[in-house]
Amino acid sequence: MPNRYLIANWKMNVPPEGVASFLDAMNGADVVVAPPYVYLKDVAAKFVNTGAQNCADQKSGAFTGEISADMLRDCGARFVIVGHSERRTIYGEDDALIARKLAMAIDAGLTPVLCIGENEQQRERGHAVSFCSDQICAAAVPQLSNANEVIVAYEPIWAIGTGRNATGAMVAEIVEAIRGALERFWPAELATRTPILYGGSVTPDNVDDLIEHGRIDGFLVGGASLDSKKFLALAEAMKRLPRQP
Ligand code: PGA
C-alpha cells in the first residue's frame, strides 16, 4: 500500500510570513517541506520531513554550483525532487540527466520525488498517456532495486502555476497509465507501493474533486504551500483521501 504525502515545493520563494513562523504554524502536521537549499537546515531543525528541490547528477568533484545528494542528506534532507518541469524546461534537463539524479538520490538514501507530466500541446494531440508512460520508462535506473521508496508526482506542465488544475478524472486516467508503466518498467516490489501524487495549481478550493476522483496518494504543491493557512487546509483535506484499491 503506497504511503501518502503532502509536499510543499517553495521553489525560489520563502513564505511571506517567514520560514520560522510557517514551520511553527504547521504544528506537527504530517507534511513534507522542500525549501531552497540554504534553508534546509532551518527546516530540518524543526521538521523530520525535509526535502530538497534538486540535486547534482554526480557524486562529487569539479561541478561548480552543484550540490550532491549526500550533502543534502547531511543537511537533514530525506526527500529530493528530481525532474521538476521547471528544471526540464528552463534548465534543459533531459530524461538521461534526470535518471542520473534519481540514481544519485537513491544511492544517498534519499527518497526521490520524480516529477513527470505532459505539456499542453502533447495533451491536445492525445499524447499525454504515452508521454507520461515514456517518462516512467526513462527513469527505470538499476538503482531502483535498492530504493526503499520512490514517489512519482504527476504534474502536467500546463497546470503548474497557471491556476488551471487538471480535473480528478483527467488525473485518474494518467494515474492508471503511470501504474501500468510502473508495473512494466520498474521492479515489481517497488512499483506496487510507489505513491503517485498530483501537482499543478492545487488549492483548498479545488482539492475535493482531485481527492474524490484522482486516485492519487497526495499532492505536490507550489503556490498554495507558501501560505500556512492554505497548506494546513490541504493537510486537513488529505485525511479525506480514499484508500486506493
Ligand atoms: P503550483 O506548483 O502548485 O504553484 O502549480 C506545483 C509545482 O510546481 O510543484
Residues whose N, C-alpha, C, O or C-beta is under 5 A from the ligand:
A	BS01	PGA	N9 A159 I160 G161 T162 G199 G200 S201 V202 L220 V221 G222 G223 A224
